[in-house]
Amino acid sequence: MSGASSDAQPGRVYWFYLIPGMLGFVTIILVPFVMNLMISFTTWKGIGIPKFAGLRNYERLLTDDTFWHSLVNTAAFVFAMAIIPTAIGVLLAALLFDYISSRFSNALASFFRAGFYLPQILPVSAAGILWGWMLNPFGIVNAMLDATGLGSLKQNWLGEPQLALWAIMVVMVWLQLGYCLVVFMSGLARVDPSLQEAAELDGAAWLPRFWTITVPLLKPEIFVVGLTTTIAALKVFAPIFVLTSGGPDNATMVPSQMSYHEFFATNRVGYGAAITTAQMLMTLVICFIFIRIQARHTENDR
């Protein structure tokens, strides 16, 4: 009896270490989520007593063209923030690790890595203002086109509905690339170098080694980067808010910007909460699918 009691004692002690994290989760995540969910079933202007509206906000959401358009834009940002930076990041990391580092020096590879990572440590507001200056009709982009004899290509990059989304997608690739690169270079550091050396001795060129050795061995990092960057794309807000606020003509509207507009511009708090709830549910579903795919690949690799 005394032995069973002494075995159970450490488990009870460990629960105390979880209390700070559980309190933080309840206070910062669970309570706001439940409040947001409850408000989404009401009509409320932010003051006074909310009025229960049932599923009216969600019915309206299903027929809101702006919301569906914002989802299409979100898919574009998943492409710009997750797929493109991941693909370029793997390639650049392999080049820096296999070529720059081995042929020149680790210091030069670290210099390039730090340079690519620099946008990640800049405040998003500062980076957004910087790109806003560069892309305005009198900014450096149009000035460079003028200076190189390509003045006919000058555009109002953020002011034209057909160009604004593409311009912001370019900014997002610039913003996300450093994060992907750093993770992949860390992943390459754990790969056994004898695999690459054996393939090189067998006469394998760099590109076949990249496809058959580097990419398969980086699968765990690719899944992590893919998941985290996809989540970042699904809830992207700050760069859109700073650069275009969802305009022009909702061309760059995303669910986060749309809910912000409903919360603070139109004071339709209940409808804004419904947008946020729908956005969160979509993020959870995509994360679940991502994790299931990763688990299946892990089982197949064993």
C-alpha positions as CSV (number, residue, x, y, z in Angstrom):
1,M,0.0,0.0,0.0
2,S,2.8,2.4,0.9
3,G,4.6,1.5,-2.3
4,A,1.5,2.4,-4.4
5,S,1.2,5.7,-2.6
6,S,4.8,6.6,-3.2
7,D,4.4,5.7,-7.0
8,A,1.3,8.0,-7.3
9,Q,2.9,10.9,-5.5
10,P,5.2,12.2,-8.3
11,G,2.3,12.3,-10.7
12,R,0.2,14.5,-8.4
13,V,3.2,16.8,-8.0
14,Y,3.7,17.2,-11.7
15,W,0.1,18.5,-12.1
16,F,1.1,21.6,-10.1
17,Y,3.7,22.5,-12.8
18,L,0.8,22.6,-15.4
19,I,-1.3,25.1,-13.4
20,P,0.4,28.3,-14.8
21,G,0.1,27.0,-18.4
22,M,-3.5,26.0,-17.8
23,L,-4.4,29.3,-16.2
24,G,-2.8,31.1,-19.2
25,F,-4.7,28.9,-21.7
26,V,-8.0,29.5,-19.9
27,T,-7.5,33.3,-19.5
28,I,-6.0,34.1,-22.9
29,I,-7.6,31.6,-25.2
30,L,-10.5,29.7,-23.9
31,V,-12.5,32.5,-22.2
32,P,-12.1,35.0,-25.1
33,F,-13.1,32.2,-27.6
34,V,-16.2,31.3,-25.6
35,M,-17.2,35.0,-25.3
36,N,-16.6,35.5,-29.1
37,L,-18.7,32.5,-29.8
38,M,-21.6,33.7,-27.6
39,I,-21.4,37.2,-29.2
40,S,-21.6,35.7,-32.7
41,F,-25.2,34.7,-31.9
42,T,-26.2,38.2,-31.0
43,T,-26.7,41.6,-32.6
44,W,-24.6,44.1,-30.6
45,K,-23.0,47.5,-31.3
46,G,-20.4,47.1,-28.6
47,I,-22.4,49.0,-25.9
48,G,-25.6,48.1,-24.2
49,I,-27.1,44.6,-23.9
50,P,-26.5,42.2,-26.8
51,K,-29.8,40.8,-28.4
52,F,-29.9,37.2,-29.2
53,A,-30.1,36.7,-33.0
54,G,-29.7,32.9,-33.3
55,L,-28.0,31.9,-36.5
56,R,-28.8,35.1,-38.3
57,N,-25.2,36.3,-38.5
58,Y,-24.0,33.0,-39.9
59,E,-26.9,33.0,-42.5
60,R,-25.8,36.4,-43.6
61,L,-22.2,35.3,-43.7
62,L,-23.0,32.5,-46.2
63,T,-24.5,35.0,-48.6
64,D,-21.9,37.7,-48.1
65,D,-19.9,38.0,-51.4
66,T,-17.2,40.0,-49.6
67,F,-16.6,37.1,-47.2
68,W,-16.3,34.6,-50.0
69,H,-14.0,37.0,-51.9
70,S,-11.8,37.3,-48.7
71,L,-11.5,33.5,-48.6
72,V,-10.3,33.5,-52.2
73,N,-7.7,36.1,-51.2
74,T,-6.7,34.0,-48.2
75,A,-6.0,31.1,-50.6
76,A,-3.7,33.4,-52.6
77,F,-1.9,34.4,-49.4
78,V,-1.4,30.7,-48.5
79,F,0.3,30.4,-51.8
80,A,2.4,33.5,-51.1
81,M,3.2,32.9,-47.5
82,A,3.5,29.1,-47.3
83,I,4.0,27.3,-50.6
84,I,6.4,29.7,-52.4
85,P,8.6,30.6,-49.3
86,T,8.8,26.9,-48.4
87,A,9.9,25.9,-51.9
88,I,12.4,28.7,-52.3
89,G,13.6,28.2,-48.7
90,V,14.5,24.6,-49.2
91,L,16.4,25.4,-52.3
92,L,18.3,28.3,-50.8
93,A,19.1,26.4,-47.6
94,A,20.5,23.5,-49.6
95,L,22.6,26.0,-51.8
96,L,23.9,27.8,-48.7
97,F,24.7,24.6,-46.8
98,D,26.1,22.5,-49.7
99,Y,27.7,25.1,-51.8
100,I,28.4,28.5,-50.1
101,S,29.4,27.0,-46.7
102,S,31.6,24.2,-48.1
103,R,33.2,26.1,-51.0
104,F,33.7,29.5,-49.4
105,S,33.1,29.7,-45.6
106,N,30.5,29.3,-42.9
107,A,30.7,33.0,-42.2
108,L,29.5,33.9,-45.7
109,A,26.6,31.4,-45.4
110,S,25.7,32.9,-42.0
111,F,25.8,36.4,-43.5
112,F,23.3,35.4,-46.2
113,R,21.2,33.6,-43.7
114,A,21.1,36.6,-41.5
115,G,20.2,38.8,-44.5
116,F,17.3,36.7,-45.5
117,Y,16.1,36.5,-41.9
118,L,16.2,40.3,-41.4
119,P,12.5,40.9,-42.5
120,Q,11.4,38.6,-39.7
121,I,12.9,40.8,-36.9
122,L,11.5,44.1,-38.4
123,P,8.2,45.3,-36.9
124,V,5.4,44.6,-39.3
125,S,4.2,48.2,-39.2
126,A,7.7,49.5,-40.1
127,A,8.1,47.0,-42.9
128,G,4.6,47.8,-44.2
129,I,5.3,51.5,-44.2
130,L,8.6,50.9,-46.0
131,W,6.9,48.9,-48.7
132,G,4.1,51.4,-48.9
133,W,6.7,54.1,-49.8
134,M,8.4,51.8,-52.3
135,L,5.2,50.8,-54.1
136,N,3.4,54.2,-54.2
137,P,3.2,55.9,-57.7
138,F,6.2,58.1,-56.8
139,G,8.1,55.4,-54.9
140,I,11.5,53.7,-55.6
141,V,10.0,50.9,-57.7
142,N,8.6,53.2,-60.3
143,A,11.7,55.4,-60.1
144,M,13.9,52.3,-60.9
145,L,11.7,51.4,-63.8
146,D,12.1,55.0,-65.1
147,A,15.9,54.9,-64.6
148,T,16.2,51.6,-66.5
149,G,14.1,52.8,-69.5
150,L,11.1,50.7,-68.4
151,G,8.9,53.7,-67.5
152,S,6.0,52.3,-69.5
153,L,5.7,49.6,-66.8
154,K,5.1,52.1,-64.0
155,Q,2.0,51.3,-62.0
156,N,0.0,52.4,-59.0
157,W,0.9,49.0,-57.4
158,L,-1.3,49.3,-54.3
159,G,-4.0,51.5,-55.8
160,E,-5.1,49.3,-58.7
161,P,-7.5,46.5,-57.8
162,Q,-5.9,44.1,-60.3
163,L,-2.4,44.7,-59.0
164,A,-2.7,45.3,-55.3
165,L,-3.1,41.6,-54.4
166,W,-0.1,40.6,-56.4
167,A,2.0,43.4,-54.9
168,I,1.2,42.3,-51.4
169,M,1.9,38.7,-52.3
170,V,5.4,39.7,-53.2
171,V,5.8,41.5,-49.9
172,M,4.6,38.3,-48.1
173,V,7.2,36.1,-49.9
174,W,9.9,38.6,-48.8
175,L,8.6,38.6,-45.2
176,Q,8.3,34.8,-44.9
177,L,11.4,33.5,-46.7
178,G,13.9,34.1,-43.9
179,Y,11.9,32.0,-41.4
180,C,11.7,29.0,-43.8
181,L,15.4,29.3,-44.7
182,V,16.5,29.3,-41.0
183,V,14.4,26.3,-40.1
184,F,15.6,24.3,-43.2
185,M,19.3,25.2,-42.5
186,S,18.9,23.9,-38.9
187,G,17.4,20.7,-40.3
188,L,20.3,20.3,-42.7
189,A,22.7,20.5,-39.8
190,R,21.3,17.3,-38.3
191,V,21.6,15.3,-41.6
192,D,24.4,12.8,-41.6
193,P,27.0,14.3,-44.1
194,S,28.2,10.8,-45.1
195,L,25.0,10.4,-47.1
196,Q,25.8,13.4,-49.3
197,E,29.5,12.4,-49.5
198,A,28.7,8.8,-50.5
199,A,26.3,10.0,-53.3
200,E,29.0,12.5,-54.4
201,L,31.6,9.8,-54.6
202,D,29.2,7.7,-56.7
203,G,29.1,10.6,-59.2
204,A,25.6,12.0,-58.3
205,A,25.2,15.7,-59.3
206,W,23.9,18.3,-56.9
207,L,20.3,18.4,-58.2
208,P,19.7,14.6,-58.0
209,R,21.2,14.6,-54.5
210,F,18.9,17.5,-53.6
211,W,15.8,15.6,-54.7
212,T,16.7,12.2,-53.4
213,I,18.5,13.0,-50.2
214,T,18.0,16.5,-49.0
215,V,14.3,16.9,-49.6
216,P,13.2,13.5,-48.1
217,L,15.4,14.1,-45.0
218,L,13.9,17.5,-44.5
219,K,10.3,16.2,-44.4
220,P,9.8,16.9,-40.7
221,E,10.9,20.5,-41.1
222,I,8.9,20.9,-44.3
223,F,5.7,19.8,-42.4
224,V,6.4,22.2,-39.5
225,V,7.1,25.1,-41.8
226,G,4.1,24.3,-44.0
227,L,1.8,24.2,-41.0
228,T,3.0,27.3,-39.3
229,T,3.2,29.4,-42.4
230,T,-0.3,28.2,-43.5
231,I,-1.7,29.3,-40.1
232,A,0.0,32.6,-40.5
233,A,-1.6,33.1,-43.9
234,L,-5.0,32.1,-42.7
235,K,-5.0,34.8,-40.0
236,V,-2.9,37.4,-41.8
237,F,-3.9,40.9,-40.8
238,A,-1.1,43.5,-39.9
239,P,0.5,43.7,-43.4
240,I,-2.9,44.1,-45.1
241,F,-4.0,46.7,-42.5
242,V,-0.8,48.8,-43.0
243,L,-0.6,48.6,-46.8
244,T,-4.2,48.7,-48.1
245,S,-6.7,48.1,-45.3
246,G,-8.4,45.5,-47.5
247,G,-8.8,47.9,-50.5
248,P,-8.9,49.0,-53.2
249,D,-12.5,47.8,-53.8
250,N,-11.9,44.9,-51.4
251,A,-9.3,43.5,-53.7
252,T,-7.0,42.6,-50.8
253,M,-9.7,41.9,-48.2
254,V,-9.1,38.9,-45.9
255,P,-11.3,37.6,-43.0
256,S,-9.2,39.2,-40.3
257,Q,-9.4,42.7,-41.9
258,M,-13.1,42.1,-42.6
259,S,-13.9,41.2,-38.9
260,Y,-11.8,44.2,-37.8
261,H,-13.9,46.5,-40.1
262,E,-17.1,45.0,-38.7
263,F,-15.9,45.3,-35.1
264,F,-14.6,48.9,-35.1
265,A,-15.9,50.7,-38.3
266,T,-19.5,49.5,-38.6
267,N,-19.9,48.5,-34.9
268,R,-21.6,45.2,-36.0
269,V,-19.8,43.3,-33.2
270,G,-22.0,40.2,-33.5
271,Y,-21.3,39.8,-37.2
272,G,-17.6,40.5,-36.7
273,A,-17.6,37.7,-34.1
274,A,-19.3,35.3,-36.5
275,I,-16.5,36.0,-39.1
276,T,-13.9,35.4,-36.5
277,T,-15.5,32.1,-35.4
278,A,-15.8,30.9,-39.0
279,Q,-12.2,31.8,-39.6
280,M,-11.0,29.9,-36.5
281,L,-13.0,26.8,-37.4
282,M,-11.5,26.8,-40.9
283,T,-8.0,27.1,-39.4
284,L,-8.7,24.2,-37.0
285,V,-9.9,22.0,-39.8
286,I,-6.9,22.7,-42.0
287,C,-4.5,22.1,-39.1
288,F,-6.2,18.8,-38.3
289,I,-5.9,17.7,-42.0
290,F,-2.2,18.8,-42.0
291,I,-1.4,16.9,-38.8
292,R,-3.2,13.7,-40.0
293,I,-1.2,13.8,-43.3
294,Q,2.0,14.3,-41.3
295,A,1.2,11.4,-39.0
296,R,0.4,9.1,-42.0
297,H,3.8,10.0,-43.7
298,T,5.6,9.4,-40.4
299,E,4.0,5.9,-40.1
300,N,4.9,5.1,-43.7
301,D,8.5,6.1,-43.2
302,R,8.9,3.8,-40.2
